[in-house]
Amino acid sequence: MRRKAWAWAGCCVLIAGVVAFTQRARLWEWRLRWASLSALSELAVARPQDARVFYHLGARLAESERFAEAAGAFQRAFQLNEQNLDAATQWGAMLLKMRRYPEAFQVLRMVVGRDPQQAEAHFVLGMLYLERASYGRAAEEFQAHLRWQPRHAEAWHALAKCYAETQRLSKAEDALNRAIALNPHKSDYLVTLTRVLLRTGKMDEAERTARKAVQLDMASAGAWFALGATLARKSPLAQHAAEAERALRQSLELAPGFPLAHAELGALLMAQSRYAEAAAHWRAVVRELPNDPDAHFQLAKIYQRLGDEERARRAREIFRRLSEYERRLNELQTRIQGEPNNAALRFELGRLYAENGQFHDAVMSFRDGLTIQPNNAAARRELEALERRAQQQGINESIRQ
């Protein structure tokens, strides 16, 4: 009996110890979650081996948009506890915020490789692909994310963008309706839906959706753009042109560098034979999107109308060069969709990106190819050279900003 009593007492002590430890851990986590940035910074110095301190420090720095410091804190948290894939995911997310695409890609691929159920990592990786206009790959990542987080409205919105960019408009509309059902107060979702409805010819529905977006957020440049773009496409133009122009100018007042609004207003002014005014808006598009062939094509037409033959000729030359690049790009991307395991095509795509100065995209394409052909020494040497150029490009972009 005495032995049993002692055993029972020991068990009770053990349970009490576990409960106390759990309570202390929960209290510590609660304190870290609500600690100020200055307090967390001091704790990071005092407790340099505490992964949770660095994780919460990274979160607080990210809230303050100090992305480089946040990336360092999340990286340290992961190095201290390599089982914490959430820390690695946030590290990748901060690298993406800084447009350090190759590094972000490497970190995020590591996370989903170790645990395919890391939903947040799939979402961030999808955003990386979406930002780099790799819509098929982005859609795959958002679909993987939504298998684990089906009520994430922003993921449905992002997936809809991928569908829209790849001409799967009915799928885009369905995904947007899912996003809106989950968050009916987000004007951005209505803006994207308006653009999809315009492309499917549902003009009245597009107008109702755009007006609702404006009502939801009067300070949204995107909402005013959606309304202006919709009205500019409605017939007869004379009936809707004045309101369309007001809406587009309101969009540009809220976001002066908004290239889509400049392009839409430029097209509206061209339709009214107001060529000198239209030229200013298409030049604004070129400043924001220098590789957009349509902007150069429209400028060529405007300069021709204004009798400026030399500027019209230069604009046509740029248009032809950029159109040829887009033709080659679309051809390669189509071939890759049909032959996803053809490494040579991915290397060729990388070289095409590099020719056009898109070194981050080139790096990602070469890395994709090397996952298929890991022993291709020549491609690996090309990748190393591209990584150096991508890094230098990133430094130059940071300086310009």
N, C-alpha and C positions, 0 to 999 in steps of 0.2 A: 504493500500500500504506500509505504514511504517513497519507494522508488517511483511509483506512478505519480505521486504528488509532486516529486521533484521534476519529473518529465513534463508534467502539465504546467508547472510554474515556469520552466524554461521555455516552453512553447509560447506562453503568454508574454514573456519578456521579449521573445523574438518578434512576435506579432506587433507588440507595442513599439518596438524599435523600427520596424518596417513602416508602420503608420506614421511615426514621428518623422522619419526620413522623408516619406512621401509628402507630408504636410510642409516640411521645410522647403522641399524642392518646389512645391506649388507656390509657396509664399515668395520664394526667390524669383520664380518666373513672373509672378504678378508684379513684384517690385521692378524688375527689369522692363516689363512691358509699359509701365507708367512713368519710368524715370525720364528726366529731362536729358537733353543732348549733352549738357555740361556734366551732369552726374555720370552718364554712361562713359563719357570721355575719360573722366577721372578713374572710373572702375576699370577701364581697359588698361590703364597704367598700373593700377594696383593689383589687378588679377589678369596678367597677360596670358594665362593658360586656360581661361574660362571661355569656352566656345560660345556659350549663351550670351555673355556680355557683348562679344563682338557681333553676334547675329543681331541683337537688338540695337546696337550702335549703328550697324549698317541700315537697319530699317528707319531709324530716326534721321540719319543723314540723307537717305533717299527722299524722305518727306520734305526735307529742306532743299531738294534738287542739287545736292552736292554729290553728284553721281560718281565722280572719280574716287572720292574718299569712301563712299558707300561700297563701291566695288572692292576696294582694299579691305574693308571691314568684313564683308561677306566672304572674301577669299580667305582671310585669316580664320574665320569661323569654320570654314570647310576644312582647312588644313589641320585645325585642332581636333576636328571630329569628322572624319571622312565618311561616316555613316549618315551625316546630315545632308542629304541631297537637296533639301529645301534651301539651305545656305548656298549650295552650288548653283541652284536655279536662279536665285536672286543675284548672285554674282554675274551670271550670264545676262540677266535682264539689265543690270547696270551697264555692262559692256555694250549692249544693244543701244541703250540711251545715249551712249557716247559715240555711236556709230563705229565702234570697233568690231566690225562684222566677223572677220575671220576668227578672232579670239572668242567672241560670243558663240559662234557656231561650234567651235571646238568644245567649249564647256558644256553647252546644252546637249550636244550629241553624246558626250560622256554620260550625262545624267540619264537620258532616256535609254542609252545602251545598258546601263546598270540596272535600271528599273523602268520598264516600259509603261508602268502604271503611274508615273509621275505626271499627273495631269497638267500642273502649272508649267512644267518644262516644255511639254508639247505645245501649250498655248504660246509661250514666249518664242519658241522656235518657229511656230507658225507666223508670228508677227515679224520675225527676222526675214523669213522667205517672202512674206507679203511686201515688206519694205523694199526688198530687192527684186520685186516683180516676178518672182518664181511662183506663179499662182497654183500650179498643180501640186507642187511640194507643200505649199502653205495649206492648201485644202486638206491634204493628208494629215498634217499635224493638227489642224483644228478638229477634224473628224475624230482623231485619236483622243484629243482633249475632251470632246463632248461625250465620248463613251463613258467617261468617269465623272464629268460635270455637265449633265444635260440641261441644267437650268442656268447656265452661264450666258446671259443675254449678249454680252460683248463678243463671245466666241461665235455665236450664231451670226452676228453682224459681220464679223471678219470673214466667216465662211461665205456669206452672201457676196461679199466683195470679190472673193476668188471666183465664185460661180459667174458673176457678172463679167469679169475680165476674160473669162474663157467661153463666153457666149452661152452659158447654160442659164438662161434668163428665168425660166420657170422655177428651177431649183433656187435661184437667187431670191425670187419673190417669196417662195415658201420659207426659206431660212430667215428672211427679214420679218415675215409675219410671226415667226417663232420668237424672234428677238423683241418685237414690239409687244407681243402678248406677255412676255416676261417683264418688260420695262416700258410701259406705254408713255412714260413722261420724258423719254430721251429723244430730242429733236433730231439728232444725228441719224437715227435709224429711219426716221421719216424722210430725211433728205436723200439717203441712199435708195430708199424705196421709190421716191419720186423719179430718180434717174433711171431706175430699172423700168418703171411704168412708161416713161417717155420712149424708151427703146422698144417697148412692145406695142407702142401706139395707143396706149390707154390715156388719152389726153385729159379727159375730164377727171378721171380718178387721180391722175398725177397732179392736177391743179388743186383738188381738194386736199391731197396729202401735203403738198407744199404749203398751202395756207395754214394747215394745222401745225406744221413745223414752225412757222413764223409765230403763230399764237403761243406755242409752247415756250419759245425762246426768241424774244425780239432782238437780243444782242448776238444772235448767231449769224455770222457771215454766210455760212453754208445754207441756212434756211432761206435767207433773202436771195441767194444765188439760185436755189432750187425753184423759187417762185418766179424769178426773172427769166430763167431758162425755159420754164414751162410756158409762160405767157408769150415769149418770143417765138415759140413754135406753133402757137395757135392761129387759126385762120378765122377771119381775115387779119393780117398783120396790123393794118391801120387801126383796128379796133383795140388791139392789145399792146401796141408798141410803146406808148407813153408809160403805162404802168410797168411794163417789163424793164424799160430803161431806169425808172425810179428804183425798182427793186435791185437791179444790178449795181447801180451807183451806191445804194445803201450798203450792199455787200462789200464794195470796195472801200467805203468809208470805214467800215468795221475792220477790214483786212486789206490794206492797200496793195499788198504784193500778191493777192490771190490770183493765180494764173488762169484758172477756169473762168472766173468772173470777167477778167480782162478779155479772154477769148470770146466769151459769149456776147459781151458788150461790143467788142470789135465786129463780130458777125452781124449783130443787129444794126450797127451804124452803117456797115457796108450795104446791107439790104435797103437802107434809106439813102444811099449814094452820098453819105457823109464821110468821104474817103480820108481826108486829112485827120479827122478825129479818130477814125478807125485805126489808122496807122499807129497812133500813139499807144493804143491798147495792144495791138499785136506786137509792137516793140517791147512792151512790158512783159508779154508772154515769153518772148525770146530771152529777156534778161533772166527770168526765173527758170525757164526750160530751154536752154540753148540747143538741145538735141531733138526738139520737137519738129519734125518735118512739116507738119501742117501749118505751123506758125510762119515758117519761111515761105511756104507756098502762098499763103494769104497775103503776106507782105509783097511778094512778087506781083500778085494781081493788083494790089493797091497802087504800088509804084508805077505799074503800067498805065493804070487809069489816070494817075497824076502826071504822066509824061516823063517820069524819071527813069530813063532806059538803063542807065548804069546800075542803079540800085536794084532795079528789077532783075537784071542779069545776074548780079551777085546772089540775090535771094534764091533765084532758080537753081544756081549751081549748088548752093548749100542744101536745098531741098532734094536735088537728085542724089547727092552724096549720102544724106541721112536716110533717104528712101531705100537706097541699095543696102545700107547697113541693116535696116529693119527687115528687108526681104531675106537677107542671109540669116539673120537672127531667127525669124519665124520658121524658115526652112529647117534650120538645125534643131530648134526646139520641137518641131513636129517629128523629125526623124528620131530624136531621143525618146519621145513618147512611145514610138513604135518599137524602139530597140533600147529599152532602159538599161540593159547590161552591156552596152557597147561603150567601153571606156574611151575609145578613139574619138567618138563623137563629142564626148564631154570635154576632152582636151581641145578639140577643134573649137568648141564653143568658148572655152576659156581664152583661147588665142584671139577670137573675134572680140570678146569683151575688152581684152588688153589693147587691141588696135584702136578701140574707141575710148581708151582712157578709163575704163571701168574696172579698176584693178581688184576691188573687193569682190565683184562678181566673178572675175577671172579666177581668183583664189578658190572660191567656193566650188566652181565648176571643176577645177583641177583636183580638189580634195574629193569630190564625188567620184571622179574617174579613178583616183588612187584607191578608193575603197573597193573598186572592182578589180583593179590591177595593182596591188600593193607593191609588186616587185619591179615596176617600171621605173628604172633609175633615171632615164632621161626626163620623164615627166616630173619626177620628184625634184630634179635640179631646176626645171622650169618653174615649179611651184615655189621653190625657195626664192628665186629671183622675183617672182610676182609678189610674194609676201613682203619683201623689202620695199617694193614700189607701192604696195597698198599701205604699208605703215607710213611711208613718207607722204602719201596722198592724205592720209588721216591727219598727220601733223600740219600739213598745209591748210586743210579745211579748218582745223581748230584755230589756226592763226588768223584766217580770214574772218571767222566768226567773232 
